[in-house]
Structure formats: structure tokens, C-alpha cells
């Protein structure tokens, strides 16, 4: 006799999943902020245009990653509030 996968599946843990999402995003945000600070602190500032362009590009990408994480954190907050209202 074949068992249905749906019958074996555990119920979805919305709150637990939301917690994991928010914790992971928070850690990722902290890491990108630290990486951005290190790039600015340790990158050789020899004034070469190519070096400055690379540093600016990396800094821009890190800022965009932080912005994306902030949007995701805000979305998780909205999910949390919606879940509480139901």
C-alpha cells in the first residue's frame, strides 16, 4: 500500500519559519555591514582610479545587499503582524 506524502508531511510551522528568516536576515545584515566597513578600512588608498572604482563597486553592492535584507525584514514583520491578526 502506498502512503501519500501529504499524510506524512508535518504541519507548516509559520512562526518558526518566520523566526529563522528574521534571524538569518539579521546575521546577513550584520555581516554585510562589517564587510563594508572592512573594505573601507583596509583597502589600499593609493589613489589609483581602478582601485577606487573597484572599492566603490564593492561598497555599492554591499549597500544594495543591506537594502534588500532590510526590505525582507520589513516583509517578515508584515507577515508576523498579518499572522497575529488572523
Phi, psi and omega in degrees: 000133181272133175268140178283138179298323182300323180291331181274342184291144176279153177296148182290128179265088183300310183296319179294319178294319178297320178298313180299317179300311183293320178295317180295318178295322178296317177295317179297321178298316179296320180293319179291324177296317179294319179296319179298317179296320180293321178301313181291327183283314190259349182291133180300127181257061182279358176083359178293138183299320180296320179295316179296321179296316179296316180297317179296321179295314179297316179299318178298314181297320178294320178296320178294323177296318178297320179296316179298320178293322178295320177297318179294321177297319177297320178296321179293325176295318178296320177298318179299314179295320179295319181297321180292328182286340185272000000 
